[in-house]
């Protein structure tokens, strides 16, 4: 499926319930092919709002999992605004909200414990979450216990050693020395720009 074609369909048929079937199929396409189209997923959630009888919680679950994989973007939060109270009571969707909260609050060990309850995740889910967690660690620590590092990334010792070697980090029997993180002003600028871009995209979808 061509993202440009999907975007054109959304622009011309934003409130047409007949678009639901195509957008649901496109969610499955994203999962199967490692793609991501935030605006299309948001448009589908909006159509579910207008057509609650057509709401598919399995598809919503996939959308939310793909949104978690896009962290540190605000996609999960923006998607959650469009999910009905009834759908939010779904067991899997409730679990995904809990997982999001764990990640936002840096409760990474709790995240992995709860994530094990997910029956199925999109390809690349664990690695996408690890990349997000790694980004947090790099901006927080210069030196970190190898044991703690392994716990929060949900990796065994050999995988941690391999990762450190690939990244060129200094590693001892008990500690990993991480590279200096970016200047705070630079990070803040990037974060603010990205948030404004995200808000622009969600406002376009809600037109």
Buried (B, 14 or more C-beta within 10 A) or exposed (E): BEBEEBBEBBEEBBEEEEBBEBBBEBBEBBBEEEEBBBBBBBBBBBBBEEEEEEBBBBBBBBBBBBBBBBBBBBBBEBBBEBBBEEBBEBEBBEBBBBBBEBBEEBBBEBBBEBBEEBEEBBEEBBEBBBBBBBEBBBEEBEEBEBEBBBBBBBBEEEEBBEBBEEEEEEBEEEBBEBEEBEEEEEEEEEEEEEEEEBEEBBEBBEE
